[in-house]
Amino acid sequence: MKVDDLKANAAARYADDYAAVAEGLPGHRVPWVRKVREQALERFRALGFPTMRDEDWKYTSLISLEKAHFAPATEWAVPRELEGALAAHRFARLEADLLVFADGRFVPQLSRLGQLPPGARVTCLAELLEQGSELLAPYFGSEAWGGALAALNTAFARDGAVVHLQPGVKLPRPLHLLIFASGGGRAAHLRHLIQAEEGAQALIIEHYVGSPGAAAFTNALTQISVGPGAAVEHVRLQQEDVRTIHLAGLYAEQRRDARFVSHSMALGAQLSRTDIAVALNDEGCETTLNGLYLVGGRQHADHHTRIDHAKPRGTSREYYRGVLDGAGRGVFSGRVVVHPGAQKTDAEQTNNNLLLSRDAEVDTKPQLEIYADDVKCAHGATVGQLDEDMLFYLRSRGLGEVAARNVLTYAFANDVINRIGLKPVRVRLEEFLIGRLPEGETIRELV
């Protein structure tokens, strides 16, 4: 079947799905919400899923998604075994508030939200959509930058987390969003909104997991607004089953002297794509993007990032690393744009990749676009194998070949993991990394 025919068929299927579930979507009886959804659906039908003919999708094919039919979930139950399955994904010794979502819907029975300070609101998207809340109006339906996938999300989004912090308010604990895909060929469209007003602070963990063998489609979109002098740290962990397709967008905008830190870890799914875009829309903003992708077998992980320096005295740092084994494939495309007038911009971007097998492959494309003359910008990328001299050195100190390779691989990936401030999250990621290494248990005695 031709590519254009696949696009048309997929668009028609999702239109039929929308007709079947529209009346049950939150906010359907609110005129502006219903109108936004219908417009988004029409936009998706006009665009269709992106193809490899699109420059930004040159190395990532969605044909498997177009051929499959992932229908939106219409029935939910909380099986007893779900609580046990989720317990394994919580972070030991981490005091955090917990919001659980299963197949795209909030699960209050398994969530835990402690006392919040005045001026802090943490709720779910469905509730605000039903109310037609004005808080959502500037965000829900404003995602022209996200293309077809963002439009699809707007049409079908059922739930997600909404965090609103008034000026000077700090979340007293990290907020852990634990998002579960049970499989069964279901699609889940999650939508999260984080709004930190002037001087507010928050740390959010957005964590995607799934049951073993879960064939599912996750389409997630997160919007973050960081007000003047505010600070938001966002940790994104994607650990879904290798039969899952995971497509996500994270879009943040900053005001004067705002601080935003993103950690994006792509560790699961058969096919994953994460788009991250940050706009430094005022002076003195600071942005840090950290990322790690671990792929093996025939997994495919794609990260596309864009940082827009729109005003003077902005600082951005970007550190991404990939570890690729088997026939895994990684893609990194990072663009930093320094707009006219954004003088005194200081931007650095680095992407390093480690290939552990002959069949592993990575495509990396760091980019700088500079339209101001008083800036300090640098970017670079590396693709290589383990350093033979380092292997020789470790083996000369008594380590076997497998152990020596494990030590070097662990150290390479751990450079990104160590940038995460929360120790319980770092420990969990280190354990996951050790579990992915051949004879990984031996490394515990060496690090």
Salt bridges, closest charged atoms under 4 A:
ASP4 OD1 - ARG53 NH2 2.69
ASP17 OD2 - HIS69 NE2 2.99
GLU55 OE2 - LYS365 NZ 3.20
ASP97 OD1 - ARG173 NE 3.15
ASP103 OD2 - ARG186 NH1 3.94
GLU143 OE1 - ARG191 NH2 2.66
GLU197 OE2 - HIS164 NE2 2.64
GLU206 OE2 - HIS192 NE2 3.89
GLU206 OE1 - HIS234 NE2 2.76
GLU206 OE2 - ARG236 NE 3.76
GLU233 OE2 - HIS263 NE2 2.90
GLU240 OE1 - HIS246 ND1 2.60
GLU253 OE1 - ARG255 NE 3.31
ASP275 OD1 - ARG273 NE 2.70
ASP282 OD1 - ARG256 NH2 3.87
GLU283 OE1 - ARG313 NE 3.55
GLU286 OE1 - ARG259 NE 3.41
ASP302 OD2 - ARG273 NH1 2.94
ASP302 OD1 - HIS304 ND1 2.79
ASP308 OD2 - ARG306 NE 2.74
ASP308 OD1 - HIS339 NE2 2.70
ASP346 OD2 - ARG317 NH2 3.11
ASP346 OD2 - LYS376 NZ 3.81
GLU348 OE1 - ARG317 NE 3.80
GLU361 OE2 - ARG329 NH2 3.84
ASP363 OD2 - ARG329 NH2 2.64
GLU369 OE2 - ARG335 NE 3.32
ASP374 OD2 - LYS344 NZ 2.88
GLU401 OE1 - ARG395 NH1 3.97
GLU401 OE2 - ARG405 NE 3.34
ASP415 OD2 - ARG321 NE 3.70
ASP415 OD2 - ARG419 NH2 3.33
GLU431 OE2 - ARG444 NH1 2.73
GLU441 OE1 - ARG444 NE 2.67
